[in-house]
Structures are given as structure tokens and as C-alpha cells.
Amino acid sequence: MVLTIAELREKVALEVKQGRVSLVPPAEETEKGLYFLTNLDQNIAVIVQTIYCFKAGDKGNASAVAVIKEALAKVLVHYYPLAGRLTISLEGKLIVDCTGEGAVFVEAEADCEMDDIGDIGKPDPATLGKLVYNVPGAKNILEIPPVVAQVTKFSCGGFILGLSMNHCMFDGLGAMEFVNSWGETARGLPLSVPPFIDRTILRPRDPPAISFPHHEFAEIEDVSESAALYEKEEMLYRSFCFDAYKLEAAKRRATEGDGALDKCTTFEALAGLVWRARTQALGMRSGQRTKLLFAVDGRQRFEPPLPKGYFGNGIVLTNALCTAGELLERPLAFSVGLVQGAVRMVTDEYMRSAMDYFEATRARPSLTATLLVTTWSRLSFHTTDFGWGEPVQSGPVALPEKEVILFLAHGKERKSINVLLGLPSSAMERFQQLCSS
């Protein structure tokens, strides 16, 4: 079942009353001074908002605010850069000033039961956005603390933890480890994965040594005028569920028939399929160059591998590039093969070359005629436990950019994948037809 935002709004009109706003500094004195952010951190300095829904019968939510707030102060002792503030270094790059000011913490109450929100796997940013706190008057990311938390209590005894965190502080795995460490602290447990704080192990080389072309930064001319489509039509956000049967069918399509691959992963098949369908839905011209970007976890690909608990972005963007004509006129195996090649390209040398490329050029990845796939399907945010058991639901509030598509694990056995995306209305209709056939 696919719900539009309009349908979701009819389902619930959530009213949230935000109360006390406070700063939560670390519970103990922590190191002060400037904290280095790597070149892998620089390129993804966007705010990511997530929510975690907790409900545990007789326990209720009376102590939720106090427990979570106290645990935040304690876990920030280990993750002390999160209590600082972003600033710009003398080199013109993002860096953290470890002031110890603390995270922003907001107490809130909703006028309904938590179940009234419905399935957050089909998120409505207008509704879910009330469950996270936006710093008033903030004009840029330097004016937003790295961590902003809001606990919203519901009349049913449940509560929702809403988080706004800056991606430059950690990738999905690092964020998951932080939130799970916070939960362990709330339950009086030692950290199962203490953070490895020193990011200087990923300094760029001096002088920079760029050994790859790095098309992830390539500017593409929008000859299909896709940008105009986004401007003149309403954006629709929808979620499409690919169950185990659909995922297996996509893998079969890529490994049978003309140009078939020997094998492929679920991610490779789904990324190739979605890239193809979105390109067709947007009506890109045959000669339009189009790019696929996605992150690969480099923790075990670095030589030597990054230490366990590395606190920072251990991911690097890789890319595939072709024309819309090639993508649509060739079988699915072609696009899936390009995804495979992009995965294989990520070696220690590629990642260090990417860091050196940024050092030499300060370029940012271009998103024109581009699809950026972010996959959370292997992240165990669903195991976070603050003492009320695992969340009954967890997930993102919204997509950070119009070019982003999110893969989320779905269902109790987590064998299905929800694909969340936004498209102009006419393109969304075509995308839905393509993914239903």
C-alpha cells in the first residue's frame, strides 16, 4: 500500500506542545580545544533527523525525560566532541570547538496516542517534523549544535525520541553506535563499543596524490531540464515495499538473459533497478548523462582497517556514470553491473585519493542529473533500548535532498526493503507504474 502525504495528513493532525529547552553538558569535565574532522566528514555536513518510538505497557513514560536526559550527560563524557560547536578552521574547513556547552534537549507532549501517528515507514515530514526540534533562527549548520534531542510524551504512556544530528559527526554506523551507547548508559551498562575518538588517522596525504578521476564530483549539464520539472510540479513523497519475492526477481533479471551477470547482491540489483526507473520516470533524454552515487563502508577496506568504534565517517562516496539512453536501452544487468563496478572500485587507494581530491580542490559532489542512494537496511537502530525495550518503530523524518533515495529494512524479519523517495507528481506516477510492473 502506498500513501501520499495528503492521505497521511488526513489520517492524523498531530499537535505537539514543546516545553522546556535546555542544554545538557557532559556529566564530567572533558577535553577542550579544537577537534579535527576528516575530509570524509566535510562532504556530508547535513542535518539528519530520526525518531524512535517507545511503548512498554505498565512502565509508562513518567520517568522517560529524566532517564534519557541523565544518560545523555553521561554518554557525552565518552563522545565529548558532540557537546561542542562546529566552526571553520584556519584552512577553511569544518572543525569542532570542544566547548563542552552540551547537546540541546527539549521536553514535549502530544495530544494523542502514539499509535495515531501510523506507520513511519511511509513518513510525512509535516507530521513527523513536529517530533524533532529545529533551532529557531539558525541560518546555517554552524548555528545548530551537533546533537539536538526532543522527548515527546503521549497520552498512551508511550514516548518518542526525536534526534537531529549532523552527518559530519558520524556516518550511519557511528550514529547507531552512539545511540545504542546512550541506551546502554540509560540501563546502567558499560559501553559495548566505546568510541575511538582520534580522527587524525585519516589525515590527507602531503602532498595530495590523486590517482582516480572521481566522477562523483563531476558537473553534469541538465539537457533534459529536470530541474524545471521539480520547480513547476508538486513534490510527492512515497514509500515502495520490495518484499523478498520482488528482490529475488530483480536479482534474477540481472543474472539471466542478455549480458547477464554471474551473480549480484540485493543492494546492487535494487540500486540498478531504482536508478533505471527514476531516470525513465523523470523523462531524461537519451543523451543525458546521469550519475549514481552511494556510500560504501570503508572501515574494513582501509589498510590497516579503522579501529572498532571509529567515531566519524568511515564511508566514501563511489559512483557510476552513463547516459540515460544506455541505462534504458540495455537490460537491467547493465545498470547492476555499473553498481558492482562502483563497489569494487572502493579500495584503500581510492578512498585516500578521494580525501586528497577534496584537499586539493575543495570540490563537493555534484547532484545534477544524479541519484544518491542511502541505505540504512543493515543498521540496527531498531535495537536501541533506553529501558523501555526496543522501539516499536524507528526511522527518518524526511529525505535531506530531492536527489536522495533511502533504502530501509522493513517487516519483523527485516527481509523486505522500503524504498523512500520524492519526485515531481508526474514523475512519481510513472515511477509507481514502473515499480508495480
C-alpha positions, 0 to 999 in steps of 0.5 A, a space after each residue: 500500500 502506498 500513501 501520499 502525504 495528503 492521505 497521511 495528513 488526513 489520517 492524523 493532525 498531530 499537535 505537539 506542545 514543546 516545553 522546556 529547552 535546555 542544554 545538557 553538558 557532559 556529566 564530567 569535565 572533558 577535553 577542550 580545544 579544537 577537534 579535527 574532522 576528516 575530509 570524509 566528514 566535510 562532504 556530508 555536513 547535513 542535518 539528519 533527523 530520526 525518531 524512535 518510538 517507545 511503548 512498554 505497557 505498565 512502565 509508562 513514560 513518567 520517568 522517560 525525560 529524566 532517564 534519557 536526559 541523565 544518560 545523555 550527560 553521561 554518554 557525552 563524557 565518552 563522545 565529548 566532541 558532540 557537546 561542542 560547536 562546529 566552526 571553520 578552521 584556519 584552512 577553511 574547513 569544518 572543525 569542532 570547538 570542544 566547548 563542552 556547552 552540551 547537546 540541546 534537549 527539549 521536553 514535549 507532549 502530544 495530544 494523542 496516542 502514539 499509535 495515531 501517528 501510523 506507520 513511519 515507514 511511509 513518513 510525512 515530514 509535516 507530521 513527523 517534523 513536529 517530533 524533532 526540534 529545529 533551532 529557531 533562527 539558525 541560518 546555517 549548520 554552524 548555528 545548530 549544535 551537533 546533537 539536538 534531542 526532543 522527548 515527546 510524551 503521549 497520552 498512551 504512556 508511550 514516548 518518542 525520541 526525536 534526534 537531529 544530528 549532523 552527518 559530519 559527526 558520524 556516518 550511519 554506523 557511528 550514529 547507531 553506535 552512539 545511540 545504542 551507547 546512550 541506551 546502554 548508559 540509560 540501563 546502567 551498562 558499560 559501553 559495548 563499543 566505546 568510541 575511538 575518538 582520534 580522527 587524525 588517522 585519516 589525515 590527507 596525504 602531503 602532498 595530495 596524490 590523486 590517482 582516480 578521476 572521481 566522477 562523483 564530483 563531476 558537473 553534469 549539464 541538465 539537457 533534459 531540464 529536470 530541474 524545471 520539472 521539480 520547480 513547476 510540479 508538486 513534490 510527492 513523497 512515497 514509500 515502495 515495499 520490495 518484499 523478498 519475492 520482488 528482490 529475488 526477481 530483480 536479482 534474477 533479471 540481472 543474472 539471466 538473459 542478455 549480458 547477464 551477470 554471474 551473480 549480484 547482491 540485493 543492494 546492487 540489483 535494487 540500486 540498478 533497478 531504482 536508478 533505471 526507473 527514476 531516470 525513465 520516470 523523470 523523462 531524461 533524454 537519451 543523451 543525458 548523462 546521469 550519475 549514481 552515487 552511494 556510500 560504501 563502508 570503508 572501515 574494513 577496506 582501509 589498510 590497516 582497517 579503522 579501529 572498532 568504534 571509529 567515531 566519524 565517517 568511515 564511508 566514501 562516496 563511489 559512483 557510476 556514470 552513463 547516459 540515460 539512453 544506455 541505462 534504458 536501452 540495455 537490460 537491467 544487468 547493465 545498470 547492476 553491473 555499473 553498481 558492482 563496478 562502483 563497489 569494487 572500485 572502493 579500495 584503500 587507494 581510492 578512498 585516500 585519493 578521494 580525501 586528497 581530491 577534496 584537499 586539493 580542490 575543495 570540490 563537493 559532489 555534484 547532484 545534477 542529473 544524479 541519484 544518491 542512494 542511502 541505505 540504512 537496511 543493515 543498521 540496527 537502530 531498531 535495537 536501541 533500548 533506553 529501558 523501555 525495550 526496543 522501539 516499536 518503530 524507528 526511522 527518518 523524518 524526511 529525505 535531506 535532498 530531492 536527489 536522495 533515495 533511502 533504502 530501509 529494512 522493513 517487516 519483523 524479519 527485516 527481509 523486505 526493503 522500503 524504498 523512500 523517495 520524492 519526485 515531481 507528481 508526474 514523475 512519481 506516477 510513472 515511477 509507481 507504474 514502473 515499480 508495480 510492473 
